[in-house]
């Protein structure tokens, strides 16, 4: 079978690799769509593990089912979670599923940017979700990124009367906007340096947009009656985004680092100021099974417009172009590869 092998953002090679064999408690999925995540083009995160077949937002059709697998059959349309927690350890029992060591060591093989994936037993048991009839394979690739957004907003304690500032209007930023508005948040402001993506933020529900190259705290006060934001969601790994967030949160507010700068960057936290104003700094990583289920339910409702977020659908042989589009972050938003489409 064919797979897109990642070496770096400018070197993605289409190679022949063995089609996986499955065991009695596993399934084989024919991948129909797999989204390129912003993390897939974050080189400090990906290059150290290269060469690697990436892709963790895969949907497809079950091709083979092991003899010991129950509840799934050949032909089922599914989304498969790449990481699953054990649901037994201290972290899982305390609700910190994405800190679970099992979650960080489980995966399907070889990755969503291949024509077929082998799904191990633990993923079969707690990481396979049947797609509703009205949800396309392409729309199903949003289940995982939306679940991450669901988790992030839950951990941040987003409320209806909040003023929300989203820094970065890529896929995750736009999903944060849409989810917040769906949940009745009264005012959502988006900041970015990309004019095209700011226009997209407006299209998908942002109440105000700000060019982040301007004085962001002052511009925020202009659109927010002299106040800063109750919640600041950092959805860009740019150092300047992290620094700007520190100056944009109101007293008693919360900053969520949904995306983070590279490891060498140290963010100077104004701890005395934050202490005096009771400001909270939080992080979120990935999604747990309950958030994946909630995400699937939200998408099944059809009240989030993810279809129009898809700017490019490419064949597997066009993977290099897809990675380039995501890395450049120009006039593109969601880029999806379709491994079994010519």
C-alpha positions, 0 to 999 in steps of 0.5 A: 500500500502507499503511505506519506512518510514525513521527514520534515515540512519540505520533505514528505515522500510517497512510499510503498509499505506493507499492508498491515496484517491483523490479529484476532482482536484487531481490525483493519480500516481502509482510510478514506480521509485524514486531516493534517493537524497543525501539530503535524507541521510543528517541526520541533515536535515532529522532526526528532521522530522522523521519518514517520507516517503521521495522521491522527484524524482518520476516518474510514471503512472497516475492511477486516475484523478479527475473530474475537472482535464484537460489535464491529463489522466489515463495512462499518464507517468509523472514526478511530482515536489514535490514543486511548487511556487505560481508564484505570490509573491514578490520572484517569481516575482523577479526570486527567486522562491525557496524562495517562501513560497508556494514552501516550504509548497507544496508537494505530499503525502505521498512521492515518496518512496511509491507505490502511491502518491496523487498529490494536485491541485497546483502541478497538475496545475504547477508541472506535466510533461509528459515524452517523449516516449524515456525517461525511468522512471528511467532516468526521476528521474534525471529531478529534480536533473538536474534542480537544477544543471541548476539553480546553474550554471545559478546563478553562471554565468558559461561561456564557457571560465571558468575553473570550479572546482567541489568539490564532485563527487556524483550525483550532481557533475557528473551532473554539469560536464556533463551539463558544458561540454554540454554547452561548458565549456572549462575545468572542474576539479573535486576533491573528496576523493573517488577514485571510484567517481573520476574515474566516473568523468573522465568517464562522462567528467571531464578534470582533477581529483584531490584527495582532500586529497592532497594540492588542490589549488596547484594541481589545479594550476598544471592542470590549468597553474598556476591559480585557478578556475573561478568558484568553485561549492561545491557539498559536505556537508563536512566542509573541502569541504567548507573550500577548496573552499575558497582557490581555487577560482581565482580573480574575481571568484565565489564560489557556495555553492550547498551543505552546511555543517550542521547548527552548522558549521560556515565557516570563510569567508576571507572577506578582501581578497575576497573584494580586489579580487572581489570574489563572494559567492553564494548559490542555492537551489532547482529548479523552473518550468522553470529549470524543463522544461529546464532539461526535454528538455535536457534529452529528447535530449539524450545528457546527459548520465544519464542512466550509472549514475544509479548503483543500481535499488532496489525494495521498500523492499530493501529501507534500502539497498538503503539508506545504499548505499547512506549514505556510498557513496562507490562504488555507484552513483545513487540509484533508488527505484522501488516501484511497482516492486517485 
